[in-house]
Amino acid sequence: MSEPIEDNKFVELTYTITDKKTGATLVQIEYPIGYVHGANDILDPSILRELDGKMAGEIVEVLIDCNEIYGPRDEGLVFTDRLENVPSEYHEIGTSITMESEKGVTRTFIVTRFDDTTLTIDGNNPLCGREVIFALKVLSVRNATAEEIQAGGPMSEQPDIGSANTLPI
């Protein structure tokens, strides 16, 4: 019999993020993600609240205003430069570029557009300004071990890097 999700339960799930306005799938995680409920902030608190009490096999849909999580879109974080000023390894849409400010603060920018003469990068989270639907499928729920509670997630053995027959997990 399945157990309900509550604090100190190890939960495995998959999820899909869909843009509410367009219906486009933005993210689809098919490989199970494991976390310890109440001991890890891997998911937004509003999603964790909706998962409380759910059981394996259930699907939970949560509407999220991404402005509440990531803040409003800031057009000051969008920059366009001449293509010849940007190294060629960044000439592909979706490429991440990590930059550091004079104060030592790092931010990741994503190449969002380029043509024959210019390239545009955007430092906003790609979900900014969107309302999205998180559809989470609960795969399993069980008591977490003490080690998992302390770590907030799954504990796996370290791979034997000396053996050619061992694949990292």
C-alpha positions as CSV (number, residue, x, y, z in Angstrom):
1,M,0.0,0.0,0.0
2,S,1.2,3.4,-0.9
3,E,2.1,6.0,1.8
4,P,1.1,9.7,1.6
5,I,3.7,12.4,1.0
6,E,4.6,14.0,4.3
7,D,7.8,15.3,6.0
8,N,10.7,12.9,6.0
9,K,9.3,10.8,3.2
10,F,11.5,10.1,0.2
11,V,9.6,11.0,-3.0
12,E,10.4,10.2,-6.6
13,L,8.6,12.1,-9.4
14,T,8.7,13.3,-12.9
15,Y,7.3,16.5,-14.2
16,T,6.3,18.6,-17.2
17,I,6.2,22.4,-17.3
18,T,3.7,23.8,-19.8
19,D,3.2,27.5,-20.8
20,K,-0.4,28.3,-19.8
21,K,-0.9,30.8,-22.5
22,T,0.5,28.8,-25.5
23,G,0.2,25.2,-24.3
24,A,3.8,24.6,-25.3
25,T,5.8,22.2,-23.3
26,L,8.8,24.1,-21.9
27,V,10.5,21.4,-19.8
28,Q,9.9,17.7,-19.6
29,I,11.7,15.6,-16.9
30,E,11.2,11.9,-17.6
31,Y,14.1,10.6,-15.4
32,P,12.8,10.4,-11.8
33,I,13.9,13.1,-9.4
34,G,14.1,12.1,-5.8
35,Y,14.0,14.4,-2.8
36,V,13.1,14.2,0.9
37,H,9.8,16.0,1.6
38,G,10.3,18.7,4.3
39,A,14.1,18.4,4.2
40,N,14.9,19.8,0.7
41,D,13.8,22.9,-1.2
42,I,14.3,21.4,-4.6
43,L,10.8,22.5,-5.6
44,D,8.9,25.8,-4.9
45,P,7.0,25.9,-1.6
46,S,3.7,26.2,-3.4
47,I,4.4,22.9,-5.3
48,L,5.5,21.2,-2.1
49,R,2.2,22.2,-0.4
50,E,0.2,20.7,-3.2
51,L,2.2,17.4,-3.0
52,D,1.4,17.0,0.8
53,G,-0.8,14.0,1.3
54,K,-0.5,12.7,-2.3
55,M,0.4,9.1,-3.1
56,A,2.2,7.2,-5.7
57,G,0.4,7.2,-9.0
58,E,-1.2,10.6,-8.5
59,I,-0.7,13.5,-10.8
60,V,-0.6,17.0,-9.3
61,E,-1.1,20.1,-11.4
62,V,0.0,23.5,-10.0
63,L,-0.4,26.8,-11.7
64,I,2.7,29.0,-11.1
65,D,3.2,32.7,-11.8
66,C,6.9,32.7,-12.5
67,N,7.1,36.4,-11.7
68,E,6.6,35.4,-8.0
69,I,9.5,32.9,-8.2
70,Y,12.0,34.7,-10.5
71,G,10.8,38.3,-10.4
72,P,9.5,40.3,-13.3
73,R,11.3,40.3,-16.6
74,D,14.1,42.9,-16.7
75,E,14.9,44.2,-20.2
76,G,18.1,45.7,-18.7
77,L,19.4,42.1,-18.7
78,V,19.1,41.7,-22.5
79,F,22.1,42.7,-24.6
80,T,22.8,42.7,-28.3
81,D,26.4,42.9,-29.7
82,R,28.0,42.6,-33.0
83,L,28.8,39.0,-33.9
84,E,32.5,39.6,-34.4
85,N,32.7,40.7,-30.7
86,V,31.5,37.4,-29.4
87,P,33.6,34.2,-29.4
88,S,32.4,31.7,-32.0
89,E,31.7,29.0,-29.3
90,Y,28.7,31.2,-28.3
91,H,27.2,31.4,-31.7
92,E,24.3,29.0,-31.0
93,I,20.9,29.7,-29.6
94,G,20.5,28.2,-26.2
95,T,24.2,28.4,-25.3
96,S,24.8,29.5,-21.6
97,I,27.3,32.2,-20.8
98,T,28.2,32.9,-17.2
99,M,29.4,36.4,-16.6
100,E,30.8,38.1,-13.4
101,S,30.1,41.7,-12.5
102,E,32.6,44.1,-11.1
103,K,31.2,43.3,-7.6
104,G,31.9,39.5,-8.2
105,V,28.3,38.6,-8.7
106,T,27.8,35.9,-11.4
107,R,24.8,35.6,-13.6
108,T,24.0,33.2,-16.4
109,F,22.9,34.6,-19.8
110,I,21.4,32.6,-22.6
111,V,21.9,33.2,-26.3
112,T,18.4,33.9,-27.5
113,R,19.0,35.2,-31.0
114,F,21.7,35.7,-33.6
115,D,21.9,36.5,-37.3
116,D,24.6,37.4,-39.8
117,T,25.7,40.5,-37.8
118,T,24.4,40.5,-34.2
119,L,24.0,38.2,-31.2
120,T,21.5,38.7,-28.3
121,I,21.9,37.3,-24.8
122,D,19.3,37.3,-22.0
123,G,20.0,37.2,-18.3
124,N,16.4,36.7,-17.3
125,N,15.3,33.2,-16.2
126,P,13.5,31.7,-19.3
127,L,10.3,31.3,-17.3
128,C,10.1,35.0,-16.3
129,G,6.9,36.7,-17.3
130,R,5.1,33.4,-17.8
131,E,2.3,31.5,-16.1
132,V,3.1,27.8,-16.2
133,I,1.5,24.6,-15.2
134,F,3.7,22.1,-13.3
135,A,2.3,18.6,-13.9
136,L,4.0,16.3,-11.4
137,K,3.6,12.5,-11.5
138,V,4.3,10.9,-8.1
139,L,6.2,7.6,-8.8
140,S,7.0,6.4,-5.3
141,V,6.8,7.4,-1.6
142,R,8.6,5.7,1.2
143,N,10.3,6.5,4.5
144,A,13.6,8.3,4.0
145,T,16.7,7.0,5.6
146,A,18.5,9.1,8.2
147,E,21.2,9.8,5.6
148,E,18.7,10.9,3.0
149,I,17.0,13.2,5.5
150,Q,20.3,14.8,6.4
151,A,21.3,15.2,2.7
152,G,17.8,16.2,1.6
153,G,17.8,13.6,-1.2
154,P,19.0,10.3,-2.5
155,M,22.2,8.7,-1.3
156,S,24.1,6.6,-3.9
157,E,27.3,4.8,-3.6
158,Q,30.3,6.5,-5.2
159,P,31.3,4.8,-8.5
160,D,34.4,2.7,-8.6
161,I,36.4,4.9,-11.0
162,G,39.2,2.3,-11.1
163,S,37.0,-0.3,-12.8
164,A,36.3,-0.1,-16.5
165,N,33.0,-2.0,-16.1
166,T,31.5,0.4,-13.6
167,L,29.3,3.3,-14.9
168,P,28.7,6.3,-12.7
169,I,25.1,6.6,-11.3
